[in-house]
Amino acid sequence: MSVKIGSLYTVSAPSGAGKTSLVKALIESTDGVCVSVSHTTREMRPGETDGVNYHFVSHSTFDDMIAKQSFLEHAKVFTNSYGTSSEWVKQTLQQGRDVILEIDWQGAAQVKTHMPEALSVFILPPSRESLRERLTGRGQDDDSVIDARMSEADNEMSHYVDSDYLIVNDDFDIALAQFQSIIEATRLKIEKQRAKHKDLLKSLLS
């Protein structure tokens, strides 16, 4: 049985915890890590590029992909659907690259069902007050929307217990270093090192 060199990570967090910023910083600072580009039925927005931000598809195409079991996970958000291509993830892992899925706890649970070896990372804010400040600091929403987002955050945060790793994003640089250490430690696991250094190990032990 061949060993997949790459590892799959799901990263979940309540809105405002800094998940997107941490993932972006990780990608920029760590070789061999990429973020999955989801398929979606929503309309492309100004400044977005097909295949970069999302794979934009029709509702019928998305439904066909569901019927063919093409998604590792998928979900409907209001009137639009989002999904992660199983084939793309598997091909990318087999190329030796680590893949990150930015996803909610429900999506992470779906991924675990199909790929139990996937590692889940949960990111929490240092306090409820900090989370509200971050959401308010965006300056985009009124109090009622902020209250609704805080309520959603309560539900999301309660599922941290289902994850393999927990990062509290208080100091961004420390949180990033912890994120990087998870990636590095996984790469040093014996089965991955054995596959990576197959020839070396053979020569050392012959």
C-alpha positions, 0 to 999 in steps of 0.5 A: 500500500502506497503512502500518501506523502501529503496530509489533509487538514481541516481548519475551523473557527468562529467568524472573527477568530482569525482563521483566514489570516492564519491560513494565509500566513501559513501558506506564505511561510511554509513550503508545500502547503496549499488551500483547496479551492471549493466549487460553488453555485454562487455568482462570481463577484468583481475581482474574483477569478474562476479556479482561484477564488472558487470553481464557479459552476451551475446548480445542475453541474453541482447536483451532478457532482453530488450524484457522482459522489465527487465531493469530499464534503458539501453544504448549502448556505442559504441559496448557494452550495459549496463543495470540495472535490475529492479527486483534486484533494487526493491528487494533490496529496499524492503529489506530496503537498499538504492540503488545508480546507477552511471549513466549518465543524459540520464540513470537518465532520464530513471530511473525517467520515470519508478520510479518517486520517485527516487532521482537524485544527480548531482556532478559538479567540482569547475571549468573548469580548475579543471576538465581539471587538473583532467582529465590530471592528470590521465596521460592516455590520450593525448590532443585530448582525453582530449579535447573530454572529456571536450566537453562531459563534457559540454553536461553532465554538462548542465543537472544538472538542471534536478536533485533533488540535486547538489553537487560541489566537491571542498573539498572532505570531505565537498562533502562527508558530503553533500552526506551523509546528503542527504541520512540521510535527506531522511531516516528521511522523515515522510513516512519512519519513520512511516514505520520504527517505526510503533510499537513505534508510535502505543504504543506512541499514544494509 
